[in-house]
Amino acid sequence: MHIVHTEASCGWGGQEIRILTEAGGMLRRGHRVTLLCPPEARILVEAQQRKIPAVALPIGRKRLQGVLALRRWLKATSADVVNTHSSTDTWLVALASLLLERPPPLVRTRHISAPVPKNRLTRWLYQKATTHIVTTGEKLRLQLAMENGYDPATITSVPTGMDTEYFVPGIRAARRAQLHLDSNTLIVGIVATLRSWKGHEYLIDAFSRLSAQPSRLVILGDGPQREALHQRVQTLGLQDRVFMQGDQPEVLPWLQAMDIFVLPSYANEGVPQAIMQAMLCALPVVTTPIGSIGEIVTHDSTGLMVKPKDSDDLWQALEKLAADASLRNRLGTEARRFAQAHFRLDLMLDKMEKVFAGAIAAPRH
């Protein structure tokens, strides 16, 4: 198959990483893959570094220029299926397809749990222009079927696959020495784009009350909330205990150096890849029941669930884990066992191949 991915977003996070992971896996399976994205998007550079064919088109905004550029490219190229990933590129591909005699089928992947508008145009986009919808979690699939009334037969949940041989536990002391972190310190960590709904502010507030000493909070990632979070750290007098490390090319060493992983999101999540990676590294996870997180984290089995936007609940969970190394070990061990069984890359690729093949074989609207 010639699989074409489109991504209008210029940001960088789990969604973009999944696209490239999936694309790389399909290339290794012998499929032809092309990524279409804006010239200014980070995913373009990342794709080139990973040897994934990518073409820059003006699709970063909902403009006629993007529709026409996609029409020209699709008319000149024998694409078997187009997999769109954001609202903007989905609309642009759908409109460009109206201008083609035989457009390739459109598969729309929904990565997050933000509500889909309930209006006639959006319904046309998802149920007429789109041949099949993929969600990254079962709860997201049910949300589209139950709340939007979309045909369940047109929606498939395909959880993101991880490289289970790469994300493994490491020797904590060695990693800390490499990263210049104290060996006798409790390290709490988060890996997430610095967006408000990732809940960093609640984590910083909860960490400020942690009685375990010495302890450090490591924040990996960058984004629009960086300055506000930096100011919060200063206000609480935590500048010697909270390390904001920005984006890191490799998160594995940092995960292997942590004692506890936290992601206190309060909106928009699908199945966060950072949680999946932390679980594969046998870390106890503290998180919230947002999106499809509850499909991979079970309270007191593979992690601890806390209420969204609740610094007090989060603080109590951190206190519990900080004081009990055996609990950290039990949760981390069970998390890794679950992750190895359910997060395999080949499972995602098998399911996506089936979705694409089904979309190609489906009768055209």
Summary of the structure (lengths in Angstrom):
residues: 365
radius of gyration: 21.2
end to end distance: 20.9
largest distance: 67.1
contacts: 1276
relative contact order: 0.12
helix: 45%
strand: 16%
